[in-house]
């Protein structure tokens, strides 16, 4: 049996960043990841970093490659009624920007730091359960290299995603779940084609929503709204490009760059929140506690916000012995979570064509988009939410590192 101060389940961005922050505060921890390193480093997820996320990665020593290879964006483009309108982030959101830098790259950077003198990180360590959440020493049960193990902890943090086991450590009698499933999905592609735009394009179209993003100056990431249950294999490359062309179309000179499609996948759209995010000495962070539809680019950034709040609380406990901030963790995070859920819902329902929509509801969507295009107040609301609000917490772990 082994013991650590903080047992972290999951080596995604939330778990790895938390381990990095705790290490810099002198708090020992162990990270357990069920998959192998190659899988962890190649999970395709979000690609937009808020200003606060950028700042945290720089502060903890994980920003060097991000600053070299990431693409800074000062806005997004909304397309509707065959017109394009740009939302200028710095002008509307107190100078804040976003950066395109894929979650896969963030994870690679954090894994490298962790293995280069960081806290212990075990791959292919499958956690089967967490027991004793309401005791002084909760226990993680896991298998590694064909053997069963236990890790006793002062605290356990579940960063093991929507399908992880940590959430089950919160008794169902005290756990509330709020969720919504959307009546459409995204067909996402990676293409060896230079981006056709300098900034992301969000397109509302009678044919359905489309998004033009990118992973680098050579690789484009694009999405099409499709019905739930769509099989990506049923969409030929030519059909995908033709549909993207139709949905991005505007009056004027613009051309979609085509290239070989290297990956296709279908992404369901859902919203999910579990409350509370803490029970006893077990905490939930990131997708273990909440899921947002990707339209608002909030998933990775919410995970980062969670672990910053938690790391600050652990630092305060470590230095003073006070559990006050740990006790406030769930309420502190949920304020931001619900704000992000609302923004993600707003972006999703404003831009997508609901199969149940009638012409009246479509006109309401267009009226909202027209307001964003014509009202600095409405545009500022979008810009402030998209670029992210300041990370919450008292002074400040991040200021020290």
Secondary structure, DSSP 4 states (H G I P E B T S, - for coil): -EEEEEEEE--SHHHHHHHHHHHHTT--EEEE-SS-HHHHHH-----EE-HHHHHHHHHTT--HHHHHH-EEESEEEEEETTEEEEEEHHHHTTT--EEE--HHHHHHHHHHHHHTTSSEEESSEEEEEEE-TTSSS-EEEEEETTEEEEEEEEEEEE---TT-SGGGGS-GGG-EEEEEEEEEEEEEEEEES--SSSS-EEE--TT--EEEEESSSS-EEEEEEE-TT--GGGS-HHHHHHHHHHHH--SSS--PPP-EEEEEEEEEEEEEEEE-SEETTEEE-GGGTEE--GGG--HHHHHHHHHHHHHHHHHHHHHH---HHHHHHHHHHHHHHHHHHHHHHHHHHHHS--TT--HHHHHHHHHHHHHHHH-HHHHHHHHHHHH-PPPPSSS-HHHH-
